[in-house]
Amino acid sequence: MRNRAVRGADGPETGVAVSFDRKRGRLRAGASVCALTLFLVPGAPASADGGAPPALPQVVPELSSDTCVPASEEVIDQEVWTESALGLPDARTTSSGEGTDVAVLGSGVDDTPAALAGAVAGGGEDCTGFGTFLAGVVAARPQSDSGLVGVAPEARVTAVPVTDDRGRSDADALAEGLAEAVSGGADIVLVGVALPLGSPELESAVDTAVGEDVLVVAPSTAQVQNEVHAAVPATRSEVLGVVANGTDGTTFGEAPAESGENPAAPDVSAPGEAVLGLAPGGDGHAVAEGDPVAAAFVAGTAALVRSEYPDLSAAQTAMRLTSSAYPHTGGGFGAASVDPVGALSRTSGPRSGEGIPEETLALDRPVEPTKGRVLALLGGTVLLVTMAGVGAAAARRRKTRAGAGQG
């Protein structure tokens, strides 16, 4: 499967090449080395031999050359911080996303990782690896030697490429992908690219998705030449816009300087810093960040809700996600943090004096994520990472812990 060609991706008027670089922890084009911080749950062993976890390669949405990312050689076997921070083990006792279809609009999805075996429709090439990463956040199946589990590990993922091989896209390509996802029967569409400029075709595609009761989840901001802009189609009220949270629960990154008629107004936030996910080309792991990553957590949560409550409309599902979210904890936007347990456990209770059904929570919410709940462990080695222009793709990754187990 070849990724969709982007019309006018290099032109200033017909398309926009978007840079997703962030000020904190971002590997920039041309960089060849980096030490990454891996956030694990408190009390989890650093590694099988008690040492610090390995540094991991970082996956980015857009490459600066035609060199695809190689496979990762690292597999993390301890539970990661997002599991505990979002209460996902508790949420999965109620729902695992079975029977739902999440379309991932992005760079494609490489379905060779064991964690995605049997989970992906339309899998194939993914030069940047970012679409594969998002698919893993949504629906990675548990593996005996891995600490990574998707938010909704029984949901199906449909890969819908909307970028070229370098990860560039535009509104018309995104519109085509959205229309394809809706016609293919998706329950939820995860927009995995952040674009600052829309088009009439994209507006029409969103209208069709709304009419077909498909929930569209999209990143709320896009960064172009170090400036933050509101991203489309999250500016639409019918689309669930998501902004990234850092490991301390506050908004990660900066709010855009608003102008025009469509300011960024995220509906909810989710983890988007130091997030662990799948790398392409095998079973190895990588890290990524940003609003599209946060949107993947929300799309996965929506799959949990739509699986447990199949009679809910897309709008009602979105309402559950926003009404059950944690209050804002400061910084950047005022978007509350998604709460999978709360979204699944809201039940109608006795009516209030105004005749409105009151809602209660059937399950305990997890403790609000703070830096006191996550343990930052810095990888002890500086890892050569694959960025644009750093050579040919590496051979398929090997499990580094396999050798340790034989020694």
C-alpha positions in Angstrom: 0.0 0.0 0.0 1.4 3.3 -1.0 0.6 6.4 0.9 -1.8 8.9 -0.6 -0.1 11.7 -2.7 -0.6 15.1 -1.3 -1.6 17.7 -3.7 0.5 20.9 -3.5 2.3 19.8 -0.3 5.3 21.9 -1.2 3.3 24.9 -2.4 2.5 27.9 -0.2 -1.1 28.2 -1.4 -2.4 24.7 -2.2 -0.9 22.8 0.8 0.9 23.3 4.0 3.8 21.2 5.2 3.4 21.2 9.0 6.2 21.0 11.5 5.2 19.4 14.8 8.4 20.3 16.7 7.8 21.2 20.4 10.1 23.2 22.6 10.4 20.4 25.2 12.2 17.2 24.4 11.6 17.4 20.6 14.2 15.9 18.3 14.7 18.3 15.4 15.5 17.5 11.8 19.2 16.7 11.4 19.7 15.6 15.0 21.5 12.3 15.3 21.6 11.6 19.1 19.2 12.1 22.0 18.6 10.9 25.5 14.9 10.3 26.2 13.0 10.2 29.5 10.8 7.1 30.0 7.9 7.6 32.5 7.0 4.4 34.4 4.5 3.8 37.2 5.8 4.2 40.7 7.3 1.1 42.1 7.8 -0.6 38.8 11.3 -2.1 38.3 13.5 -0.1 36.0 14.4 -3.3 34.1 14.7 -7.0 34.5 18.2 -6.6 36.0 17.3 -3.6 38.1 19.0 -1.0 35.9 17.6 2.1 34.2 15.4 1.5 31.2 16.9 1.9 27.8 16.5 5.2 25.9 14.0 4.9 23.1 13.8 6.3 19.5 11.3 9.0 19.0 8.7 8.9 16.3 7.7 12.2 14.7 4.8 13.0 12.3 6.9 14.5 9.5 10.3 13.7 8.2 12.7 16.1 6.5 14.0 13.7 3.9 12.9 10.6 2.1 14.6 8.1 4.5 12.1 6.1 6.4 12.5 5.3 10.1 14.1 2.0 11.0 12.6 -0.6 13.3 13.3 -0.2 17.0 15.4 -2.7 18.9 14.0 -1.9 22.3 11.0 -3.5 24.1 9.8 -2.2 27.5 8.3 -4.8 29.7 7.1 -2.7 32.6 3.7 -0.9 32.9 4.0 2.7 31.7 2.7 5.8 33.4 -0.3 6.4 31.2 -1.9 3.1 32.3 -2.0 4.2 36.0 -2.6 7.9 35.3 -5.8 7.2 33.2 -6.9 4.2 35.3 -6.9 2.0 32.2 -6.7 -1.3 33.9 -9.9 -0.5 35.8 -11.6 0.8 32.7 -10.8 -2.4 30.8 -12.7 -4.5 33.5 -15.8 -2.8 32.0 -15.0 -2.6 28.3 -12.1 -3.4 26.0 -13.5 -1.9 22.8 -14.8 -5.1 21.3 -17.0 -4.6 18.2 -15.8 -1.0 17.5 -13.8 0.2 14.5 -11.4 3.1 14.8 -10.1 4.6 11.5 -6.6 6.1 11.9 -6.1 8.9 9.3 -2.4 9.3 9.1 0.8 7.9 7.5 -0.5 4.4 7.3 -0.2 1.5 9.8 2.4 -1.2 9.7 0.7 -4.3 10.9 3.8 -6.4 11.4 4.1 -5.8 15.2 2.7 -8.8 17.1 0.6 -6.4 19.2 -1.4 -5.4 16.1 -1.7 -8.9 14.7 -5.3 -9.4 13.5 -6.2 -5.9 14.6 -5.7 -3.8 11.5 -7.6 -3.5 8.2 -5.7 -1.9 5.4 -2.2 -2.3 7.0 0.9 -1.8 5.0 3.7 0.8 4.6 4.3 3.5 7.1 7.5 5.4 6.4 7.3 7.8 9.3 6.0 5.2 11.8 3.6 7.8 13.3 0.4 6.1 12.1 1.6 2.8 13.6 2.4 4.5 16.8 -1.2 6.0 17.0 -2.7 2.6 16.2 -0.8 1.1 19.1 -2.0 3.7 21.5 -5.6 2.9 20.5 -5.6 -0.8 20.2 -2.3 -2.7 20.9 -3.0 -6.2 22.0 -1.3 -7.3 25.3 1.9 -9.3 24.8 3.6 -11.4 27.4 7.0 -9.6 27.1 5.7 -6.1 26.8 4.3 -3.5 29.1 2.4 -1.7 26.3 -1.4 -2.2 26.0 -3.7 -0.1 23.8 -6.5 1.8 25.4 -9.1 -0.4 23.7 -7.2 -3.7 23.0 -10.1 -5.4 21.3 -11.1 -2.6 19.0 -10.3 -2.9 15.3 -8.2 -0.3 13.5 -8.7 0.7 9.9 -5.6 2.3 8.4 -6.4 5.2 6.1 -3.3 6.9 4.7 -3.7 10.6 4.1 0.0 11.7 3.9 2.9 11.2 1.5 5.9 9.1 2.6 7.4 12.0 4.5 4.2 12.6 6.5 3.0 15.7 4.8 -0.7 16.2 4.1 -3.3 18.8 3.2 -7.0 19.4 3.8 -8.2 17.8 0.6 -6.2 14.6 1.2 -7.6 14.5 4.8 -11.2 15.0 3.4 -10.7 12.1 1.1 -9.5 9.9 3.9 -12.4 11.0 6.2 -14.9 10.1 3.5 -13.2 6.7 3.0 -13.3 6.0 6.7 -17.0 6.9 7.0 -18.0 4.9 3.9 -16.0 1.9 5.3 -18.1 1.8 8.5 -15.9 3.4 11.1 -17.4 4.2 14.4 -14.7 6.6 15.4 -12.2 8.5 13.2 -8.9 9.5 14.7 -7.4 12.4 12.7 -3.7 11.7 13.0 -2.4 14.8 11.3 -2.6 18.4 12.5 -3.3 21.0 9.8 -3.9 24.7 10.2 -5.8 25.2 6.9 -9.1 23.6 5.9 -11.0 23.3 2.6 -14.6 23.1 1.5 -14.1 19.4 0.8 -13.0 18.8 4.4 -16.0 20.7 5.7 -18.3 18.5 3.5 -16.5 15.4 4.7 -17.1 16.4 8.4 -20.8 17.0 7.6 -21.1 13.5 6.2 -19.4 12.0 9.2 -21.8 13.8 11.5 -24.7 12.7 9.4 -23.5 9.1 9.6 -23.1 9.2 13.4 -19.3 8.8 13.3 -17.4 10.4 16.1 -14.4 12.4 14.8 -11.5 13.0 17.2 -8.8 15.4 16.1 -5.8 17.3 17.4 -6.6 20.9 18.5 -3.3 22.6 17.5 -0.8 22.5 14.7 2.6 24.0 14.6 3.9 25.7 11.5 7.4 27.3 11.5 7.5 27.5 15.3 4.1 29.2 15.5 1.1 27.4 17.0 -2.2 27.5 15.1 -5.7 26.1 15.6 -5.9 22.8 13.8 -8.7 21.6 11.5 -11.2 20.0 11.7 -11.1 20.3 15.5 -12.4 23.9 15.1 -15.7 22.4 14.2 -18.1 22.1 17.2 -19.1 18.6 16.1 -15.5 17.3 16.2 -14.0 16.3 19.5 -10.8 18.5 19.8 -7.9 17.2 21.9 -4.9 19.0 23.4 -1.9 17.2 24.9 -1.2 17.0 28.6 2.3 16.6 30.1 3.2 14.0 32.7 2.1 16.4 35.5 -1.5 16.7 34.1 -1.1 20.2 32.8 -1.3 21.2 29.2 1.8 20.3 27.2 3.0 22.9 24.7 1.5 26.4 24.1 -1.9 27.7 23.2 -2.0 29.5 19.9 -2.1 33.3 19.5 -5.7 33.4 18.3 -6.8 35.2 15.2 -9.7 34.7 12.7 -13.1 33.2 13.2 -12.0 29.7 14.3 -9.9 29.8 17.5 -8.6 26.6 19.1 -11.0 25.5 21.8 -10.1 21.9 22.9 -12.9 19.8 24.3 -10.7 17.5 26.3 -7.0 16.8 27.0 -5.0 13.6 27.3 -1.4 12.4 27.7 0.9 13.7 25.0 4.3 13.7 26.5 6.7 10.8 27.0 4.1 8.4 25.6 5.2 4.8 24.9 4.0 3.2 21.7 4.8 0.8 18.8 7.5 1.4 16.3 7.1 0.2 12.7 8.9 -2.8 11.3 8.6 -5.2 14.2 7.8 -5.5 17.9 10.0 -2.7 19.2 8.9 0.4 21.1 9.3 4.1 20.6 8.1 7.4 22.2 6.1 10.2 20.7 4.3 13.4 21.8 1.9 16.1 20.7 -1.8 16.6 20.2 -2.3 13.7 17.7 -0.9 11.3 20.3 -3.3 12.7 22.9 -6.2 12.4 20.4 -5.3 8.7 20.1 -6.0 8.2 23.8 -9.3 9.9 23.5 -10.2 7.9 20.4 -9.4 4.7 22.3 -11.6 5.8 25.2 -14.4 6.6 22.8 -14.1 3.0 21.5 -14.4 1.7 25.1 -17.6 3.8 25.6 -19.2 2.9 22.2 -18.5 -0.8 22.8 -20.1 -0.7 26.3 -23.0 1.5 25.2 -23.7 0.8 21.5 -26.9 2.7 21.6 -25.2 6.0 22.3 -24.9 8.4 19.4 -21.5 9.9 18.5 -22.7 13.2 20.1 -23.7 11.4 23.3 -20.4 9.6 23.4 -18.5 12.9 23.1 -20.7 14.3 25.9 -19.8 11.4 28.2 -16.1 12.0 27.5 -16.3 15.7 28.2 -18.6 15.7 31.1 -16.7 13.0 33.0 -13.2 14.6 32.4 -11.0 15.8 35.2 -11.1 19.5 36.0 -8.4 21.6 34.4 -5.2 21.6 36.5 -3.6 24.7 35.0 -1.3 25.8 32.2 -2.2 26.5 28.5 -5.8 25.7 27.6 -8.5 25.1 30.1 -9.4 21.6 28.7 -10.2 18.9 31.3 -8.3 15.6 31.2 -10.1 12.5 29.8 -11.2 9.9 32.4 -11.9 6.5 30.9 -13.3 5.1 34.2 -15.6 8.1 34.6 -16.8 8.0 31.0 -17.7 4.3 31.4 -19.2 4.4 34.8 -21.6 7.3 34.7 -25.1 6.0 35.4 -28.5 7.8 35.8 -29.5 8.3 39.4 -32.5 9.9 41.1 -33.9 13.0 39.5 -33.1 16.3 41.0 -35.6 18.9 42.0 -35.6 20.3 38.4 -36.6 16.9 37.0 -33.1 16.3 35.5 -31.6 12.9 36.1 -28.5 13.1 38.2 -25.4 11.0 37.3 -23.3 9.0 39.6 -20.1 7.1 39.2 -20.3 3.3 39.5 -16.5 2.9 39.6 -13.9 4.8 41.6 -12.0 7.3 39.6 -8.2 6.9 39.5 -6.2 9.4 41.4 -5.5 12.5 39.4 -2.2 12.2 37.6 0.6 14.3 39.0 4.3 14.1 39.1 3.9 12.3 42.4 2.3 9.4 40.6 4.8 8.9 37.9 8.5 8.1 38.2 10.8 9.7 35.7 13.7 7.4 34.9 16.2 8.7 32.5 17.7 6.2 30.0 21.3 5.7 30.9 22.7 5.7 27.4 22.5 8.1 24.6 20.7 6.4 21.7 21.4 7.0 18.0 18.0 7.8 16.6 16.7 7.7 13.1 15.8 11.1 11.7 15.7 12.4 8.2 19.0 11.8 6.5 20.5 9.4 9.0 21.0 6.5 6.6 19.0 3.5 5.3 16.3 1.7 7.2 17.7 -0.8 9.7 17.1 -4.5 9.6 14.1 -5.8 11.6 14.5 -5.2 15.3 15.6 -7.8 17.7 14.4 -8.2 21.2 17.3 -7.0 23.3 16.0 -8.8 26.4 16.1 -12.2 24.6 19.9 -12.2 24.8 19.8 -11.2 28.4 17.5 -14.1 29.2 19.9 -16.6 27.6 22.9 -15.3 29.3 
